[in-house]
Amino acid sequence: MLAVLCPGQGAQTPGMLAPWLELDSVAERLHALSEATEVDLVAHGTTSDADTIRDTAIAQPLLVATALATGREALGSSVPGVVAGHSVGEFGAAALAGVVSDADAVSLVTVRGRAMAEAAASAEPTSMAAVLGGDADEVAARLAALGLTPANVNGGGQVVAAGSKDAIDALVAGPPARARVIELQVAGAFHTSYMAPAVDALASAAEGITRQDPSVTLLSNAEGAVVTAGDDALSRLVTQVANPVRWDLCMERLLELGVTGILEVAPGGVLTGLAKRAMRGVPSVALKTPDDLPAARELLEAHA
């Protein structure tokens, strides 16, 4: 069984779309998806610098459009056994599962990105930091003592903490034993209660979106649950903005489902890296450039 995974914010890099635009079919999809948002996805994916595409309002639609355009190219007529997405990647996963159209996924995530940026700007200074290594209980205790939320539990000894900037600074200055802490360059404390205003904005935008029940197995990144109803899938897309991502539980569920191969759509690399530690022995391909398409199609032939 093949799993198709869509990466989250932070996976984007300057110029990542340039090689993909050499494929007419991918270029057509990207130009079409640009029409679903006021963001010039092609320009930001080719000429914008790192600081520009770090902006939440730009990064999120850019990532989802890239995931969908490259995922459709790789899959062709193949049908994956299961799809899942990390954080904003869940919007791409929902579209690949047939819950919403590609255009609606990009349109919704554009609202999400802007609303999250506005929520971060209107709150007290907040931030996020990756905690790498350390004892899990000691890490949890340190975050609790500082009033921080484990916003992303990614498995493989990686937790992303989120909360007030002062608390993140304290975590960086005093990390848990045997752990390394790296502050992330993000607009604010995503997947925490600080994002509550963004939930309201996204819920309003989602009301008019047509949804269908998933046509393939779709996992929720809230706890790795299998989502079977379109209404539930859309509701989860809305509420996950202010709730933690449990990617560790998603990987556990992938193993329980019997996944034998993993394809991470562009800009791939992060999720396959986590899987190599938590899903040892499961072959994977990360789409980074069109040069990865032959390996992806071999994987599809063997596992789809």
C-alpha positions in Angstrom: 0.0 0.0 0.0 1.3 3.4 -1.0 1.0 6.5 1.2 1.2 10.0 -0.4 2.3 12.7 2.1 2.1 16.5 1.8 4.7 18.5 3.7 4.0 21.5 5.9 5.2 25.1 6.3 9.0 25.4 6.4 9.5 23.0 3.5 9.5 25.8 1.0 12.8 27.0 -0.6 13.6 29.9 -3.0 13.2 28.9 -6.7 11.7 25.5 -5.9 9.2 25.7 -8.7 11.6 26.7 -11.4 12.5 23.1 -12.6 8.8 22.1 -12.4 7.7 24.8 -14.7 9.6 23.2 -17.5 6.9 20.6 -17.5 3.9 22.0 -19.4 1.4 20.0 -17.5 2.7 21.2 -14.1 3.0 24.8 -15.3 -0.7 24.7 -16.5 -1.8 23.4 -13.1 0.2 26.0 -11.2 -1.1 28.9 -13.4 -4.7 27.6 -12.9 -4.2 27.4 -9.1 -2.9 30.9 -9.0 -6.3 32.0 -10.3 -7.8 30.6 -7.1 -5.8 33.1 -5.0 -4.5 36.6 -5.2 -1.0 35.3 -4.6 1.3 35.0 -7.7 2.4 31.5 -7.0 4.6 31.2 -10.0 6.6 34.3 -9.2 7.0 33.4 -5.6 8.0 29.9 -6.5 10.7 31.1 -8.9 12.1 34.5 -8.1 11.1 35.5 -4.5 13.7 35.2 -1.8 13.6 33.2 1.4 12.3 36.1 3.5 9.4 36.7 1.1 8.2 33.1 0.9 8.6 32.7 4.7 5.6 35.0 5.0 2.7 32.8 6.2 0.2 34.4 3.8 2.5 33.5 0.9 4.0 30.2 2.1 0.8 28.4 2.7 -0.9 28.7 -0.7 2.5 28.2 -2.4 3.1 24.9 -0.5 -0.4 23.5 -1.2 -0.3 24.4 -4.9 3.1 22.9 -5.2 2.0 19.7 -3.5 -1.1 19.4 -5.7 0.6 20.2 -9.0 3.5 17.8 -8.5 1.4 15.1 -6.8 -1.0 15.0 -9.7 1.9 14.8 -12.1 3.5 11.9 -10.3 0.3 10.0 -9.6 -1.3 10.2 -13.1 -4.0 7.6 -13.1 -2.6 5.7 -10.0 -4.6 5.6 -6.8 -2.7 5.8 -3.5 -3.9 3.7 -0.6 -3.7 6.5 1.9 -3.0 10.2 2.0 -2.0 12.5 4.8 -0.6 16.0 5.3 1.5 17.7 8.0 -0.2 20.9 9.2 -1.0 23.0 6.1 -0.2 20.0 4.0 -3.5 18.5 5.2 -5.2 20.8 2.7 -3.3 19.2 -0.2 -4.1 15.8 1.2 -7.8 16.6 1.4 -7.8 17.6 -2.2 -5.9 14.5 -3.3 -8.4 12.4 -1.4 -11.3 14.1 -3.3 -12.8 15.9 -0.3 -12.4 19.4 -2.0 -11.3 20.5 -5.4 -7.7 21.6 -5.9 -8.9 25.2 -6.5 -11.0 25.2 -3.3 -8.1 23.8 -1.3 -5.8 26.7 -2.5 -8.5 29.3 -2.0 -9.2 28.1 1.6 -5.6 27.9 2.5 -5.1 31.5 1.3 -7.7 32.5 3.8 -5.9 30.4 6.4 -2.5 31.9 5.8 -3.7 35.5 6.0 -5.8 34.8 9.0 -3.0 33.2 10.9 -0.6 36.0 10.0 -3.2 38.5 11.3 -3.8 36.5 14.5 0.0 36.4 15.1 0.3 40.1 14.5 -2.5 41.0 16.9 -1.4 38.8 19.8 1.5 39.3 22.2 4.9 38.4 20.7 4.9 34.6 20.1 7.2 32.1 18.5 8.0 28.4 18.0 11.1 26.3 18.5 12.1 22.8 17.6 13.3 20.6 20.4 15.5 17.8 19.2 16.4 14.8 21.3 16.2 14.6 25.1 13.9 12.4 27.2 10.3 12.7 26.2 9.0 13.1 29.7 11.6 15.6 30.6 10.9 17.6 27.4 7.2 17.6 28.2 7.8 18.7 31.7 10.0 21.6 30.6 7.5 22.8 28.1 4.7 22.6 30.7 6.8 24.6 33.2 7.3 27.3 30.7 3.6 27.3 29.6 4.5 26.2 26.1 2.4 24.0 23.9 3.9 20.9 22.1 2.4 22.2 18.8 4.0 19.6 16.5 4.9 16.1 17.9 6.8 14.8 14.9 8.2 11.6 16.2 11.9 10.6 16.0 12.6 12.7 19.1 11.4 15.9 17.5 8.9 18.2 19.2 8.0 21.8 18.1 7.1 24.0 21.0 5.0 27.1 20.6 3.9 30.0 22.9 5.0 33.4 24.1 8.3 34.8 22.8 9.6 35.2 26.3 8.9 31.5 27.0 10.6 30.4 23.8 13.6 32.5 24.7 13.7 30.8 28.1 13.5 27.4 26.4 16.4 28.3 24.1 18.5 29.5 27.0 17.6 26.5 29.2 16.9 23.4 27.1 15.9 20.1 28.5 18.8 17.7 29.3 20.5 16.2 26.3 18.2 18.2 23.9 19.0 20.9 21.3 16.6 23.8 20.8 16.3 25.8 17.6 14.0 28.8 17.3 12.0 28.7 14.1 11.6 31.7 11.8 7.8 31.8 11.9 5.2 34.6 12.3 3.8 33.2 15.6 2.6 30.3 17.7 0.8 28.2 15.2 -1.4 25.3 16.3 -2.1 26.9 19.7 -4.9 28.9 21.2 -3.2 32.1 19.9 -4.6 31.1 16.5 -8.3 31.1 17.7 -9.2 34.2 15.6 -7.9 32.4 12.5 -10.2 29.5 13.2 -13.2 31.7 13.0 -12.1 33.3 9.7 -11.4 29.9 8.2 -14.7 28.4 9.4 -16.6 31.3 7.7 -14.8 30.7 4.4 -15.4 26.9 4.6 -19.1 27.3 4.9 -19.6 27.7 1.1 -17.1 25.0 0.1 -18.5 21.9 -1.6 -17.2 18.8 0.1 -17.3 15.1 -0.7 -16.5 12.0 1.3 -12.8 10.9 0.8 -12.3 8.6 -2.1 -9.2 7.1 -0.5 -8.1 6.6 3.1 -7.4 10.0 4.6 -5.7 10.5 7.9 -6.2 13.5 10.3 -3.0 15.0 11.6 -4.7 15.6 14.9 -4.3 12.0 16.1 -3.8 9.9 13.0 -7.5 8.9 12.8 -9.0 7.7 9.5 -11.5 10.4 8.3 -14.5 8.9 6.4 -16.9 11.9 6.0 -16.4 15.1 4.0 -18.0 17.2 6.6 -15.6 15.9 9.3 -12.6 16.3 7.0 -13.4 20.0 6.4 -14.2 20.6 10.1 -10.8 19.2 11.0 -9.1 21.4 8.4 -10.6 24.4 10.3 -9.9 23.3 13.9 -6.3 22.1 13.3 -5.2 25.7 13.0 -5.4 26.1 16.8 -4.6 22.6 17.8 -1.4 20.5 17.9 -0.3 18.2 15.1 0.5 14.6 16.1 2.6 13.5 13.1 4.0 10.7 15.3 0.6 9.2 15.6 0.0 9.5 11.8 3.2 7.5 11.2 2.0 4.9 13.7 -1.3 4.6 11.9 0.4 4.3 8.5 2.3 1.3 9.8 -0.9 -0.2 11.3 -2.6 0.2 7.9 0.2 -1.8 6.2 1.8 1.0 4.2 4.7 -0.4 2.2 5.9 2.7 0.3 5.9 6.4 0.8 5.7 9.2 -1.8 6.2 12.7 -0.4 5.1 15.4 -2.9 7.1 18.5 -3.5 8.8 20.2 -1.8 9.6 16.8 -0.4 12.2 15.7 2.1 11.0 16.6 5.6 8.4 13.9 6.0 10.4 11.2 4.3 13.2 12.1 6.7 11.0 11.6 9.7 9.7 8.3 8.2 13.2 6.9 7.8 13.6 7.1 11.6 10.1 6.1 12.7 9.1 3.8 9.8 12.3 2.0 9.2 12.5 -0.3 6.2 9.6 1.4 4.3 10.9 2.6 1.0 10.3 6.3 0.2 10.7 8.8 -2.6 10.7 12.6 -2.0 9.8 14.8 -4.9 12.2 17.7 -5.1 12.6 18.2 -8.9 11.2 16.5 -12.0 14.3 14.3 -11.9 12.6 12.4 -9.1 9.6 11.4 -11.2 11.0 8.2 -12.6 11.8 6.9 -9.1 8.3 8.0 -7.9 6.6 6.1 -10.7 8.6 3.0 -10.0 7.4 3.2 -6.4 3.9 3.7 -7.6 4.1 0.7 -9.8 5.3 -1.4 -7.0 3.1 -0.2 -4.2 0.0 1.6 -5.5 
